[in-house]
């Protein structure tokens, strides 16, 4: 996410939504390519429809996350708080639940994406490394 972490929290919300939306679209395109390869569609139209649906859904989830996180940071008194990221992830989960017409999907995705986003923010702030050489 080139440039995302350089933008101060709670500022330039449109740019943050644009960056996260593009990332979501890229992930949706990659995921739909795997889906099309593994589950051959009946026609070319069905394949294009699958790719478009997945890509647009993921782009929407990314943009909702970026916009909600930024607006939450702008409104709340502590823009560096991980709760802003939890709120953004939860909002994306709720949109996913609405997309699938499922309360169970929406509520579980809200918690899962919210926690993932909050831990990502905490890890970024505290310098956690997922890969790389171990510190001795």
C-alpha positions in Angstrom: 0.0 0.0 0.0 2.4 2.6 -1.3 1.7 5.9 0.3 -1.1 4.7 2.7 1.0 4.8 5.8 2.6 8.1 4.9 -0.7 9.9 5.0 -1.5 11.1 8.6 -4.5 9.4 10.2 -7.7 11.3 9.8 -6.6 13.4 6.8 -7.0 13.0 3.1 -9.8 10.4 3.4 -10.5 10.3 -0.3 -6.9 9.4 -1.1 -6.9 6.7 1.5 -10.2 5.2 0.2 -8.7 5.3 -3.3 -5.6 3.5 -2.2 -7.4 0.8 -0.3 -10.0 0.4 -3.0 -7.3 -0.2 -5.6 -5.7 -2.8 -3.3 -9.1 -4.5 -2.9 -9.6 -4.5 -6.6 -6.2 -6.1 -7.2 -6.9 -8.8 -4.6 -10.4 -9.4 -6.1 -8.9 -9.7 -9.6 -6.3 -12.2 -8.4 -8.9 -14.2 -6.4 -11.3 -14.3 -9.2 -8.6 -15.5 -11.6 -7.9 -18.4 -9.2 -11.6 -19.1 -9.0 -12.1 -19.2 -12.7 -9.1 -21.5 -13.2 -10.2 -23.9 -10.5 -13.9 -23.8 -11.2 -14.3 -23.6 -15.0 -17.2 -21.4 -15.9 -19.9 -22.6 -18.4 -19.3 -19.7 -20.8 -17.0 -16.8 -21.3 -19.8 -14.5 -20.2 -20.0 -16.3 -16.8 -16.3 -16.0 -16.4 -16.3 -12.3 -17.0 -19.3 -11.9 -14.7 -17.4 -13.8 -11.9 -14.3 -11.7 -12.4 -16.2 -8.5 -12.4 -18.4 -9.3 -9.4 -15.4 -10.4 -7.3 -13.3 -7.5 -8.3 -16.0 -4.9 -7.6 -16.9 -6.4 -4.3 -13.3 -6.4 -3.0 -12.7 -2.9 -4.3 -15.9 -1.8 -2.5 -14.7 -3.5 0.7 -11.3 -1.8 0.5 -12.8 1.6 -0.2 -15.3 1.3 2.7 -12.4 0.3 5.0 -10.2 3.2 4.0 -13.0 5.8 4.2 -14.4 4.5 7.5 -11.0 4.2 9.2 -10.1 7.8 8.1 -13.5 9.3 9.1 -13.3 7.5 12.4 -9.8 8.8 13.1 -11.0 12.3 12.0 -14.0 12.3 14.3 -12.5 10.6 17.4 -10.0 12.4 19.6 -7.2 9.8 19.2 -6.4 9.4 15.5 -3.6 6.8 16.1 -6.0 4.5 18.1 -6.3 0.9 16.8 -10.1 1.2 17.4 -10.4 3.3 14.3 -9.0 0.3 12.3 -11.4 -2.1 14.1 -14.3 0.2 13.1 -13.1 0.3 9.5 -12.7 -3.5 9.3 -16.1 -4.0 11.0 -17.7 -1.7 8.5 -16.2 -3.7 5.6 -17.5 -6.9 7.2 -21.0 -5.5 7.5 -20.9 -4.5 3.8 -19.8 -8.1 3.0 -22.7 -9.4 5.0 -25.1 -7.1 3.1 -23.6 -8.3 -0.2 -24.2 -11.9 0.7 -27.6 -11.3 2.4 -26.4 -13.0 5.5 -26.4 -11.8 9.1 -24.0 -14.5 10.1 -21.5 -13.6 7.4 -21.8 -9.9 8.2 -21.3 -10.3 12.0 -18.4 -12.8 11.8 -16.7 -10.8 9.0 -17.2 -7.6 11.2 -15.3 -9.2 14.1 -12.7 -11.0 11.9 -11.8 -8.0 9.7 -12.0 -5.6 12.6 -9.5 -7.7 14.6 -7.3 -8.2 11.6 -7.2 -4.4 10.9 -6.7 -3.5 14.6 -3.8 -6.0 15.0 -2.3 -4.7 11.7 -2.3 -1.1 13.1 -0.9 -2.2 16.5 1.8 -4.2 14.7 2.7 -1.3 12.5 2.9 1.1 15.4 5.0 -1.3 17.5 7.2 -2.5 14.7 6.1 -6.2 14.6 7.7 -8.2 11.8 5.9 -11.1 10.1 8.8 -12.2 7.9 12.5 -11.3 8.0 15.5 -12.3 10.1 15.0 -12.9 13.8 16.1 -10.3 16.3 18.6 -11.7 18.8 
